[in-house]
Amino acid sequence: MINFFKTFFFIILLTSCSLNPNSSLWTKDKKINLEEARNIKDITKKKSTLQKEINPNIKISLSGSQKINNLQRQLSNNDGYTNYNGNLKKISKFKYSKIDNFNQYEPSISLERNNIIFFDNKGSILKFDDNSKLLWKSNYYSKREIKNKPILFFSNNENILVVADTLAKYYALNVNNGNILWSKNNTSPFNSQIKILNDKFYVVDDANNLICFSLKNGEKIWNYKAESSLIKSQKKISIVIQNEKIIFNSSLGDLTAVHVETGKLIWQTPTQKQSVYEDAMFLKNSDLVIADESILFSNNTNEFFSIDLATGLLNWKQSINSSLRPAYIDKYIFTVSQEGYLFVIDFKSGNIIRSTHIIKNLKLKKRNKFMPVGFVVGGDNIYLTTSTGRLFIIDIKTGITQKIIKIDNEKISRPITLRKNIYITKNDSIIRLN
């Protein structure tokens, strides 16, 4: 065990990033670089996962009538159908010095009306409008804290922006001007989504504590402690809220539901049989998604679950290898596996309606490097990002990859859509495509 920890921390030291100062202005729009897919025979991989096309000729049509308001989207983690149909002909960037450990966490842009909120390598919070105009910039970190390179996590209710970070600090800002409302410290760092409901917000810390705080002053209201592992997973903890239940998945893979007002346990469902704590470091669950009265999520151990929201009992389980947030639209579930298959699943039965190999036309070298990061469903297409800086545009109806856009050569974040723009982040810039 001691040798394991020594090896683990030595690897972390070797892979830490250095700063790379850049300009902090949006670049001019440039034409987008498209990559052409080339035909090549399928290859057989050794991993025992579902790797075959199923009913590839079935056409999927979405009504586009599903309406999800901002609060529902925030509480359920389901973006649904975004109705995005941009041209994707231009690209620009807002650059900053490289954020250390960006790839080991999952920081994401926060949307506020038609604005976006993110942070830079010094912990400065930046708010832009949809024309990329900087509305305000605020920083509430000391010089010592800035040296520790905090990673920030956000949530807002269009009045108050809540921030929690990897330094165990949490605070609230006026979302309109960036002025601080209050600031406090926790006993453990944070690496989780933040959910705001009425006058409270909820977040999970590194000790697997689900904590309910007052939105007004940051005071702790209640705390639920789940079983903790010795090694902290780098995967961001996911939280969803519905029917007076708040549900989160711990770093050990346990799914836990507690009462949103009292913090009392309602049910708990283990999803992993493993007993070795070190395995938690390698487990990657997708975000939880609420779909009607079910909770959907998957992991990188070849399991896709549908769990009953009321009881925590299993509705069905499918063999799909993915740690990407699924999407639920028109009784269909969409997800993409690590092996490059786009799956469309029947919500009620869990049966696979169609699977298509979205990377089958890539050269072998590019296939082997493929690792999906996240996707959104919009208009006629699915927009999927990868760890090698590519954006795949996949036709919903056929499941066929239409275009591949080169954004960068490094990992880029899950995309988000805002009006006619797609925003993506990486370790040294915010990227806008339109």
N, C-alpha and C positions, 0 to 999 in steps of 0.2 A: 504493500500500500504506500509506503514512504517513497519507494522508487517511482511509483506512478505519479505522485504529486510533483516530485522533482522534474520528471520528464514533461509533465503538463505545463508547469510554469516556465521551463526552459523554452518550450515551443512558443509560448505567448511572448517572451522577450524577443525571440528571433523574428516574429512576425509583426511586431509593432511598427507603425508607420512614422515617417518623418514629415515635418511641415514643408509645404511647398507654396510660398506666397504667390498670389496671383492678383490681378486687378479685380476690384469689387464693383464693376459696372456691367450692365447687360451688354452683351456683344450685339453687333448688327445681325439682322436676319440673314441666314445663309441658306442656300438650297440644300435639301436633304439628300443624303447619299443612300441610294438603293442598292441592295445586293441581290443578285440573281441566283435563284435556286437551281441546282444541276441534278440531273437524274443519276441515281446510283442504286445498285441492288441492296435490298435489306440485309442487315447483318444480324447474327444471333448473339445475344448477350447472355452471360452466365447467370445473372441474377434471376431468381425465380419470381418474377413479377408478371403481371398481365401485359404482354407485349404483342398484341395482334390487333388488326383492324376488325371491327365488328360492324356489320351492316353499313359499310362506308358509302353506299349509294342512297341511303335514306336522307331526305332533305328536311331540315329543321326550320320552321317558320315561327317567329315570335310576333305576338300581337302588338307589342310596344305600348300596351294600355296600362301596364302595371305602374302605379304611382306610389313612390316612396318619398315621404317628406324628409327633411333634414334630420329631425329628431329620431324618426324610425330608423333611418340609415345609421345614425350614430349609435343607437342602442342595440341594433340587431347585427351590425357589421355586414349587412347585405346591401350592396350598391344597386342590385337589380339591373334594370335596363336603363342606361344613362342617356339614351337618345342622342349620342354624340356622332356627328358626321363631318368632321373636319377634313380639310384638304391635305394636310400633312406635306406641305411643299417647302416650308421654311422652318429653320431652327435657330434659336438664340440661347445664350447662357448668361446667368448671373454667377460670376466666379468669386471664390474666396479661398483662403488658405486651407489646405487639406485637413479634414476632420479625422483625427486619430480614432481607430477602432470603429469607423463607420460601418465597415462590412461585417463586424461581429455583432452589431445591434440592428434594429430595424426602425430607425427614425423616419418619420413620414410627415409630409406637409399637412397642415390643418387648413381646411376651407372655412371661410367666414363670409357669408353672402357671396359676392363676386370677387373676393379677395383671397390671397394665399398667405400663410404664415409659416416661416421656417426659421432656422438658426444657423450661425456660422461657427467656425472653429474656436471662437473666444466666448461662446455662449450668448452672443448678441442675438436678440430676436428681431426678425425682419418681417414687415408686413407690406405686401405689394398688391396693387389693384390688378385687374385682368389685362391692363395695358402695360404691365411690368413697371409701373411708376412706384417708387418707394414711398409709402405713406408715413411710416415711422420706424425707428430702430431704437431698441432699448437693451441695456445690459445692467444686470444687478448682481454681478459676481466680483469678488475681490480679486486682487492680483494672484493670490495664492490659489484661489478656486479656479481661475482661468488656466493656471499652469497644469491643473489636474484634468483639463479637457473634458468638461461635462457633455454628455449626450442628453438631449432634451426630448421629452414627450409632451404632447399637447392635447387639449380638448377645449372647446369653447361653446358657449350657448348664445353667441352673437352679442353678448354684453360683457362677459367675463372670460378671459383666457386663463386656464389653469395649466401650470407647468410643473412637471416632476422630473427629476434628473438622476443620473448615476452617481451623484455626490450625496444622496439622501436629502436633498433640498427640495422643497415644494413651495410654490407661491402663486399668486393670482395678480393679473394685470387687467386694467381697463382696456378692452379690445379695440376701442376707438382711438386711443391716443398712446397706449403703451405705458401709462403710468402705473406704478405698483400699488396694489391695494393692501396686501399683507404678505409676509414671508416667514416660513418656519422650517424646521429640520426634523427629519425622521431618524430612527435608530439604524435603519438599513437603507441602502440605495434602492432605486426603483428601476424596473425594466418591464413595464407593462403598459397596456392601453389605459386611458383614463376615461371614465364615463361620468357625465353630469346628468343628474335628474332632479328637477325642482331646486331645492336649496341645499343639495348635497352633491358630493362627487366621490368616486370610488376608484381605488388604485391598489395594485398588489406590489409588495416590496420583495427584495431578494430572499427574505426569510419565509416566503410563501404566506405572508400575512395579507389578507384582504382587508383593507381599511376604509371605513366610511368617515369622511371629513365634512365639516361645515363649509359651504361655499362662501359664507359671509365672512368668517374669520380664520378658517383653517384649523379649528379645534377638532380633535378626534372625537367622534361620536360612538363608534364601536369598532371592534377588531375581531376578525375570525382568523385563527391560525390553522393552516393546513400542515400536513406532514412536510418536513423540509429535508432536502438532500444536502450532502456534504459539499458537493460540487455544484456551482450555479450554472444553469443552462444559459447560453447566450440568446436563446429564442425568447422573443418578447411574449409575455403572458397575455392571453386574450380574455376579454370580459364582454358579456352580453346581459341585457336586462329585459325582462318581460313578465307580465302577470305577477308583479310584486316579488319576483325571484331575480337574484343576481347570480349568474353562473360564471365560473372561471375554471381554466385548466391549469393545474399546478405543474411545476417542472418535472414531477414524477409521472405525469400522465393521468392523474386523478381528475375527474370532472366533479365539481362541487357546486351545489345550489344552496344559497342561504336566503333568508328573508331580507328584502331590501331595506326595511325599516329597523329591524331588530338585530340582524346579523346572526340569527339562530339557524342552525343547520336544518335543511329540509330533506336533502338526499345527497349521497355521494356515490359515484360510480367509478371504480378503478378500470382503466383501459389497458394497462400493461401488467403482465405477469412477472416481469423482471424483478429480482430482489437485490441486485447489485446497484448501489447508489451511483457508481461512476457511469452507468449506462444512461443516466439522466442527461449527461452532457451531450450525448449523441442523439437523443430523442428530439425530433422536431415536429411539433403539432402545427397544423394550420390554424388560422384564426377560427374561432367559433362563429357560426352563422345561424341566426334564428330564421326558420322557415315555417310559417304557420305555427303549429304547436310542437315543432321538433327542433333539435339542435344538430347541425351538420358540421362535421370536421373530419380531417384526415391526418395522416402522419407519414413519416419516411420509413415506417416499418411495414408498408404494404397494407394499410388498413384505412378504410373510409367508413365512418359511422353515421347513422341516424339514431339519435337518442330522444326518447319521449320527454318533453319539457316538464310535464307534471310529475312524473315518477322517477325519471332517470333510468328507466328500463330501455333495453336495446330494441329499436324497431327493426333494423337490419344492418348488416355489415357487408361491405364489398371489398374485393382485393384490388385496390388502386394505390399506387405508391406516390404520394404527393403531400407536400407541406404547404401548398398554396391555398389561399383563401378561396373557397368555392363561391359560385354565384347561383342564386335561386331565382328563376324567372319562368312564369307560365307553367308551373308544375314540372319544369325541367331543372336539373342540377348540372352545372358546367364545372369542370375542373381539368387541369393539365398535369400529367404525371411527369416524374423526373426523367423518364425515358422518351418523352416527346410525343405522347398520345393525348389528343383532346377527347375527353369523355363527355357524353351527354347521358344523364342517368334519369330514370323515372323516379320522381320524388316519393311516391307512395310505396312502390315495391322494391326499389333499389336496383332493379334490373338495368343493365346497360343497353340503352337504345342505339347508340352509335359510338364507335371509337375510330378516330382517324389519326394516322401518323403524320404529324405536321412537319417533321424534319426528314422525311424519307427521300426528299430530293436534294438534300445537302451532301456535300462531299464527306467522306468518312472522317476526315480530320476534324471538320466542324461539328459533325454529329457527336463525336466523342467528347467535345468540349461543352456540349449543350447542357445548361442547367437553368430551368425556368425560375423566375423570381416572383412574378405576380401578373395578374391580368384584370382588365375591366371589359364589360360587354357594352357596346354602344353602336347604335345605328344598325348597319349591316354587318359589322365586323367585331371580332374579338381582338384586343390589343394586349400583347403579351411581351413582357420584358425578360431579359436573360442576364446571367452573370458575366457574359462576355460583351455586354453593352449593345445588344441588338433589340430592336422592336419588331416583333412579328405581327403582321396584319393578316388575320385568318377569317375567311368567309364563314359566317354563322351557318348559312343554309347548307353548305357542302362540307365544311370542316377543312377546306383546302387552304394552305398558305398562299396568299396573294402577293405579298411583298415582304421584304426584310429590310429594315432601315438601320443603317449603322449610326448609332448615337455616340458610342465610345468604344474603347477596348477593354474597359473594366466594368465591374458590377454596377448596375443601375437599379433604382428602386422600382417597386410596383407603380404603374402609372395611375394618375388620377386625371379626370376630365373636368374642365370648367368652361362652360359655354363652347367656344370653338377652339379651345386650346387643350393640349395634353401637357401635363407637368410631370417631370421625372427628376429625381435627385440622385446625386452621386457624391463621392467623398470630397469633391472640391467645387461643386457648382449645382445650381438649379437650372434645369433645362426645360425650355418651352418649345413646343412644336405646334404649328398652325398652318 
